[in-house]
Amino acid sequence: MASSDKNQQFPPQKQDKQPGLEHLMNPRPSSHGNYKPANKLQGKVALVTGGDSGIGRAVAYCFSMEGATVAITYVKDQEEKDAQETLKTIKQLKTPDAKDPIAIPTDLGYDENCKKVVEQVTNAFGRIDILVNNAAEQYKTASVEDIDEERLDRVFKTNIHSYFLLTRHALKHMKEGSAIINTTSINAYKGNAKLLDYTATKGAIVAFTRGLALELVSKGIRVNGVAPGPIWTPLIPASFDDEEIVEFGLQVPMKRAGQPDEVAPSYVFLASNADSSYFTGQVLHPNGGVIVNG
């Protein structure tokens, strides 16, 4: 688990392209810390997009420790090393009755790719009980005038189109008692001028979560979201300059960035019917104390 040192700072570092690579980060994010499982997801099948690193990796680890069989996606031709690290650790953490995890390389911004991911998971494991829409990319910008159509299309394809597309295919294989969890962001609630297109997609995810929850409540499928604050993930060195890295997280009341393993239990809670059976259309806010009234 992360330190509570109020003077926490990260050393300057920079990665040249999205979505960023965890094995290059200094320090490495904390992905499962002192998490204590309680058999909450025994026998479940979970698909976690962007599960090779960051929050997705931590979620995949916690789900595995809770008894789930886990499939992850990652960016094809870019994140192989992170994905293989994640698979290796899941195999070490998983419960004896869970099947071996799989990692699927893909670009989730296209319907056909999303369909193939769902088919690969269901062919391997028979169904999907938990869908975590988590994959995202972000780019710093100085002005809305700098966001051209190509970039806008790219960010929306990854960050919100994929959520719609994966869900439409996964629902065919989800039954009553299943759960969908969408990763949004604190930026959807407080705004962020430097990440304008990313922030817009995260606002769309909140609305998507609320609307989809109302649609699926009659089917017994719960839909919720998690809106992390500043979390130390590969998106950060891939997005910001040295000064911003050094000061990352200091702006929240806790005066530090969070770690992925401080966020992942929110996903376990929302995935577990024993814990959150009366939650749908809601968003949890692990953000270091920022009041968002969301």
N, C-alpha and C positions, 0 to 999 in steps of 0.2 A: 504494500500500500504506500501511497505517496507520503512524503514528509509534510508536516504542517509548518515548516519553516517559513515565516512570513517574509523573509528576504530571499526566497527561492529565485534563482535566475538560471537561465540556460546559456551555454556558451554560443558565441556567434557561429552560424553555419548556414549553408545554402544548398538546396538541390535545384537543378536547372529545369526540371519538368514535372508536371503532374502525372500521377497522383502522389508522388513521393514514395520513398522506400524506407521501411522501418530499420533494416539492417545497417543503414548508413547514419542513423541518428545518434547524437551524443547529448545526453545519455539516452539509452534505449528506454522506450516507454515501459511501464509496469503493466503486465497483461493479466495476471491472475493472483498475484500477491498472496494474501493469507485467506483467500476465499474458502469458506467451509460449506461444502455441498450438503443437501438434505433430501436427495432422491426426489426432487420436485418434477423432473421431466423424464422419468423412467419410461422407456419404450417409445418416446416421441421421435419424430423425424423433423429436423430443422434445416432450412435453407437460409444462409446468411450471405447477402451480397456484400462485396468488399470485405470479405472475411479473412483476407490474408494478413492484414495489419491494422493498427489503430484500434478504434472501438470495435470494429467487426471481429478482429482477432480475439479481443478480450471476451466478447459475447460468445464466440465459438468455443473458447476454452471453458467458460462457466457452464454453457449448455452441455458440453461433453461431461463435465464433472457431475452434472445433475442427472445424467443417464441418457441424454439424447444422442441419436445418431445424427451427425452433422455433415452438411455439404456447404462448401463456400464457393464464391466466384472471385475471380481476380482479373486484372487487366492483362490481356494476352500479349505476350512478347515483352512485357515490362516487369511484372511482379513475380516471376517464377521462383526466385530465391526466397522471398518472403512467404509465398504460398507453401513451399516445401517445408520451411521451418514450422509453419503453423500446422501442417498435416502431421509432422513428426511429433509435435508436442501434444496434439489431440490424441494421437494413438497412445501416448504415455498416460494421459489424464482420463481417458474414457473408461466407463464402467464395463465389466466383462461381457454383458449381454448386448451392448451397443455394437453396431457394425462399424467397420473401418470407415473413416471419413473420405470424402472425395473433394477434389478441387477442380473447378471448371474454368478454363481460360476463355474470356469472351469480351465483347463490347456490348454492354446492356442497353445501348441507346437505340437498338433496332428490334422490331417485333419478332422477326424470325430467330434472332439470337436468344431472346427471352423464352420463346417457345422451346427451343432446343435445350436450354438449361433445365426447364421444368421437366421435359421428357427424360433427360439424363438422370435427374434425381429420382423421378418416379419409376423409371426402369430399374434403377439400382435398389430402391428402398420401398417401392409400392405406393407411397403416398407422401403428402406434406402436411404436417401438423402445425408447424410454426414457420411463418415467412417473415424474415427480417429484411426489409428494404433499407439498405444502409449505404450503398455505394454513392460516392459524391466526388466532385472536383470543384475547385475554386481558383479564381485568379484575381489578384489585386488590381484595382483600377483607380485612376485619379478623377475620372469624370464619366458620366453616362455617354458623353460624346465619343469616348474611346472604345465603347463596346459595339463592335460591328455585328452584322447578321450571322456571320460564320461562328463567332465565339458564343453569341447568345444561343444559337441553335445547339452547339456542342454542350454547353452547361445545362440547358434544359433537357436535352436528351438523356444525359447521365443522371441528373439529380431528380427529375420528376417524371419524365416519360417512362423511364425504366420501372418506376414504381407502379404506374398504371399497367404497363405491358406485362410485367411479371405477375402481377395480381390477377389479371384477366385469365392467364393460362393456369396459374397455380390453383385457382378456385375450383377448377374441375376435379382436383385431387384432394380437396380439403373438406372435412366433415364437421358436424356439430362438435363443439369443444375446441376447435382449432383457433389459432390466434395469428393476427397480422400486426407487426410492430414496425413503425416507420420512424426513421431518424430525421428529425428536423433540426432546429438550432435556436439558440438564444437570439440570434440575429433576426429571426422571424418576428420576434416580439419587441426588440429594442431598436432594430434597424442597424445597418452598417454601410456607410457611404463608400468605404474602400472595397467592399465586396458586394456591389449592388446587384449583379445578376445572380450570384449565389444566394444572397439574401431573399431575392424574389422567389427563387425556387423553394426555399425553405418555408416561406409563407404559404406557397401553394401546397406544400406537403401537409401543413396544419389543416388547411381547408379540405384537402383530400382525405385526411384521416377522419375528420368529423363527418363528412358526407358518406364515406364508405362505411363507417360504423353504423350509421342509420340504415343504410341499405342492407347490411348483412346481419343485423341484430335478429331478424326473424329466422335466420338460418343457424343461429347459435354460434356464430363466428365473431369473436371480439376483435376490434381494431383500435389500437392505441399508438401513441408516439412517445419519443424521448427527445428532449431539446437540450442537448449538452451546452454548457458554457465553454470557456477556453480549456481545451483538453490537448495534452501533448501527444500529437499524432503526426504521421508523415505529411499531412496536408500543410502543417505549419512551416517547416523549413522549405517546402516546395512553393510557398506563397509569399513569404515575408522577407524583409531585409534584416541585416545583422542587428540593428538597434531594436527593431520590433521583436526579434527572437529573444534578446536579452531581457526585455521587459514583459514578455508574454505572460499573461495571467495576473499580473500585479494590480490590474485595475478593478478586480472584483473584491467584495468585502473580505474574503478569506486571504487576499493578497498573494495568491499563488494559482498556478494552473492546476487543473485536475489531471489524473492519470486514467487511462482506459479502464483499469480495474476498479475505479471508483464509479464508473458509469455502467458497466456491464450488469451489476445486480439489478438495476432498474428494468433491464430487458428480461432477466430471469423472473422477476416479480410479475411483469405483464404477460409473460408466456405461461405462467403457472396458474391453472384454474383454481388450485387450492388457495392461492394468495390473492388473486385479482378477478374472481368470477363476476364481481359487480362493477368492473371497470370496462367501459367501452367509449370511444370517442374522446378519450382523455390524453393529456400529455404530461409526462414527468419532467422535472427541471433540475437535474444535477449540474449546478452552475456556480458553485462557490458563494452563494448568498445573494445573488442579484434578484430583486423582487420584480417580476414581470407581469403580474396580474393577468396571466394567460389561462 
